[in-house]
């Protein structure tokens, strides 16, 4: 896999990789940026969320779960001093649908964490990852009822 960033001026860049898609990168005004793109550490959190989300939704679909709304949230803690690395992360899986099985959700999370998600495998070697889940009955989170929640790790 190859990736690159092209400088657009000041603290603005466009990132691309083998897929050919582009992502804007930027920085805060107080460090010379224009607030015009993702910060690199934000992209690392998005990568973690996206990697495990793709695994979990794929596995839930194969398990014939009737998922109608799905979201993975990542909340990170960062060191106070530079280089301000991640020190921990909580990954939350929010699953809404009809009759979603708790065991299907937790097994999907386990498979992603232990077998499939390279982002989770890499980051998990460096910092502690907490995995939580929230299961809702209903079509969309906005009108669904939380039926169960738990923590895998």
KASUL-V475973 format. One record per run of one state. SS is the DSSP state (a for helix, b for strand, c for the rest). FROM is the first residue (numbers start at 0). LEN is the number of residues. If there is no record, write none. Layout:
# KASUL-V475973
ss->{SS;SS}
from->{FROM;FROM}
len->{LEN;LEN}
This chain:
# KASUL-V475973
ss->{c;b;c;b;c;b;c;a;c;b;c;a;c;b;c;b;c;a;c;a;c;b;c;a;c;b;c}
from->{0;2;9;11;17;21;25;28;31;37;38;39;62;65;78;85;98;101;116;117;124;127;137;140;143;144;151}
len->{2;7;2;6;4;4;3;3;6;1;1;23;3;13;7;13;3;15;1;7;3;10;3;3;1;7;2}
